[in-house]
Amino acid sequence: MSTVNIPEADSVSYREFQEGNPVQVRAVASPGQEREFEKGKQISISHQNMKATAVIVSDPIEITNQSESGRKVFSLIVEKT
């Protein structure tokens, strides 16, 4: 299961997530890892020292072109499971 980090400065999103509301997060995928961020997949959400499990409820939207390292950044909508 892949892990997505909610930045420390974005405590509001993590609180919304914990309350059961869908939130938008960014995920970075290495080459070959893109399939782990498909709609319906479970991921781990990390914020500061807290962790939770989420399900992706949207189709991933690529927000960057493939960089030199081959990594891609996706925007995802997730909900707490």
C-alpha positions in Angstrom: 0.0 0.0 0.0 1.4 3.4 -1.0 1.7 6.3 1.4 0.6 9.9 0.7 1.8 12.6 3.0 -0.4 15.6 4.0 2.1 18.4 4.7 2.3 19.7 8.3 1.1 23.1 7.2 -2.1 21.5 5.9 -3.7 20.5 9.2 -7.1 21.7 8.1 -7.2 19.0 5.3 -6.1 16.3 7.7 -8.8 17.3 10.2 -11.4 17.3 7.5 -10.2 13.8 6.4 -10.5 12.5 10.0 -14.0 13.9 10.2 -15.0 11.7 7.2 -15.0 14.4 4.5 -13.2 13.8 1.1 -10.0 15.7 0.7 -7.7 16.4 -2.2 -4.1 15.2 -1.9 -1.0 15.1 -4.1 0.7 11.8 -4.7 4.2 11.3 -6.3 4.5 8.1 -8.3 7.8 6.6 -9.4 7.9 4.8 -12.8 5.7 1.7 -12.6 4.0 2.8 -9.5 1.1 4.8 -11.2 -1.3 1.8 -10.9 -1.2 2.1 -7.1 -3.1 5.4 -7.4 -6.1 4.3 -9.4 -9.7 4.9 -8.3 -10.8 2.4 -5.7 -7.3 1.6 -4.4 -6.5 1.9 -0.7 -3.6 4.0 0.4 -2.0 5.1 3.7 -2.3 8.8 4.7 0.4 10.3 6.8 0.3 13.6 8.6 2.9 14.5 11.2 3.1 11.4 13.4 -0.4 10.2 12.5 -1.4 7.5 10.0 -4.8 6.4 8.6 -6.1 4.4 5.7 -8.0 5.9 2.8 -9.6 4.9 -0.4 -9.2 6.9 -3.7 -12.6 8.0 -4.8 -11.6 9.9 -8.0 -9.7 9.1 -11.1 -6.1 10.4 -10.7 -5.3 13.6 -12.5 -1.7 14.0 -13.6 -0.6 17.5 -12.7 3.0 17.4 -14.0 4.6 15.9 -17.1 7.1 13.2 -16.6 10.2 14.7 -15.2 13.8 13.7 -15.7 13.5 11.3 -12.8 10.4 9.7 -14.4 8.3 10.6 -11.4 4.7 11.9 -11.9 2.6 14.0 -9.5 -1.1 13.1 -9.3 -4.1 14.9 -7.7 -6.4 12.5 -5.9 -9.6 12.8 -3.9 -9.6 10.4 -0.9 -11.9 9.4 1.9 -11.2 7.7 5.2 -12.0 4.0 5.4 
